[in-house]
Amino acid sequence: MSIPVVEQFTAEKLVTLKDVSWEQFKGIEAQLKDNRNVRLSYLSGILEIMAPIGEKHEKVKRTFGYLLEAYMKYKGIRFYGRGGFTLEEPGYASGTPDESYSIGTEKEVPDIVIEVIVSSGTINRTDLYKPKKVPEVWFWKSYEIKIFRLTEDGEYQEVKRSGFFPDLDPALLLQYIAMPDQYDAIAEFEQVIRNQLV
């Protein structure tokens, strides 16, 4: 059975397929399990195949994580880095964030997932995490940070600041993510956080 291609962005390394069954998705996933350069996302019959491992993607991802961890460390917030592991609702959704964190205690489902979007696909990324009820989904895209918080009715709503870090201005993170030298960015950010605590 052939699967029709909806969109293909060769330069951005993104392919979107539609009408893919869960069984077909799991078969493709098994074939690509050893390829760390490919990331699969599946939502209700739509499969995105991305090769996000580019220099820009990796630099933003690592810097974002370092900054957030520095903030939590200096604020005395207990956190557990979960990295990028697949969150799956069998038969319906499967997604792998770039980074994820449990706040306060280790949990099966992380409190925060972070996605660095360089190439946009057709899947609404918040829908991937809705079945697992991830409290917050953070996106870096086009030099912006957007935070979506899960509401009591099970939908994601964009918020200005994280419910976990109400004192952290996302614009401050953006300023340091944009710095060309990662080491200097982390060092300067840590100094700013220390000064806020004095």
N, C-alpha and C positions, 0 to 999 in steps of 0.2 A: 504493500500500500504506500503510495507516494504521499508526502506531506507538502502542501503548497507553501511557498515562501511568500510572506506578506511584504516584508521590507528587508532590504539588505544594504547596509552601510559599510562598504568595503574599507574605506579609510578609517572609520571609527571602530572597526572590528566588532560589529554587532549584527546578528541575524535573528529575525523574528519569524517563528513558524506558528501556524494556527491549526486547529483541529487535531491536536496531539493528545492521544490518550495518556492516562497515567502510566500504563504499562509501556507504551512507546517511550515516554520520558525516562522511565527507570532503565530501559534498555540503552538509550543514548547515554545516560549518566554512567552506566556501568562501562560502556566503551571508552568514555573519557576520564575515568576515575584517576588515572595516573598523569593526566595532563593538568598541571597546576596553573597553566596560563589561560585556561578556559573556565568561565563561571556560568553556571546554568541557573535560570530562574523559571519557575513554572507556576502558572495561575490559571486554573479552570480552562484547560485546553490550549493555552498560549504558552509557548516555550521561547525564551530568549537565550541565545548563546552569545556570550560576550567574552572577549579576550581583553580584560581591563588592565593587564599588567604592563602598563606603560610607565615611563619615568615620571610624568606628571601625576598620574593616579597614585603611584606608590609614595611619592614625596608628600603629597597632600595627606594621604592616609596616615603615614607614620608621624608627620608633624602634628596633625590633629590629635592623634592618640597621645603623643608625648605631652602636648600642652594640657589636655584634659587630665591626664594622670598627675602632672605637676600641680595643677589646681587642687585636685582632690587630696593630694599628699599634704600640701601646705595648709589646707583648710581642716585637716584632721578628719577627712571623710573616708571611712572604710570602703574599699572597693576591690572588686575581683575582676581582672581582665579576662574576658572570655574569647577574645580574638574573633576570627571569622569562621564560624561553624554553622552548618546548615540547620535552619529551623524549618520543620516540615509538618504539614497537616496532610497525612496520607490521602491520596486520591484527589486532592484539591490544590495545595500550595506547597512550594518549596523555594526558599530563598536563603542566600548566604550574605550576611552583611560584611563590610570591610573590618569593622571592629565592633565589639560589644562589651558591656560592663554590667555586673551586678553591684548594686549599691547597698552597703550595710552588712549583708550576709550573702553567701554563695547561694544561688538559686538555679533551678533547672532552666527557667526562661529568664534571660537577662532583662534588666530594667531599661537599658538604653542600647539601641543598635545605631551604628553610624554607617552611612553609605556615601561614598565619594562618587558622584555622577559626572563622568566626562562625556559619555555618549548616552543620550536619552533613548529609551525604548518605548514600547507601547504599554507595558505592564505598569499599573499604578503601584509603586513600590510599597506604599503603606498597606495596601491590601495583602501583600505577602505576609505581613506580621500580625495582621488582625486576628487570624485564627488562634494564634498563641498568646494573644492579649499582651504583647510587649508594651509596657507603659509609655515609652517615648521612642520615636524614630527621628534621628537627626540626619539631615542631608547637607553636604557641601556640593554646590553646583554653581558654575559661572561666577565664582568669587562671592557667593552668598552662602550663609548658613540658615537653614530653615529647620525649625523644631516642631514636630507634631506630637501632641499628647493624646492618649486614649481617654475618651470621655466615658461617663458612666453608662451611656447607651451603646458603647462598643464601637464608636466611630472616632477617627482621628481628626483633631482640630489643631490648626496652626496656632502656636503661641509665641510670644516675644522672648520668653525665657524658660529655661527648664524648671520643672517643679522640683527637681532634685538639687539644682544649683541656682536659686533665685537671685543670688548676688553676682552671678557670672554673666557679663554682657557678651553675647555672641560676637559683637563687633570687635571686641578685644582679641578674641581667638582669631578672627579673620585677619586682623592687622599682623599677627605673628605668623600665621600660615603663609601669608604673602611674602614674608621676608625671604630673600634669596639664600641666605646661609642658615641652615637648620639649627646648627649648634648655637649660633648667636641668638636666634629667635627664641629658643627654649631658655637660654640663660637670662635674656632680658625679660621674658615673661615671668620667670621665677622671681626676679628682682621686683617686678611690679606687684606680684602677689605678696611677697614678704613685706613690702612697704605698706600694703593695705592692711596687713595684720598688726602693724606697729601701733 
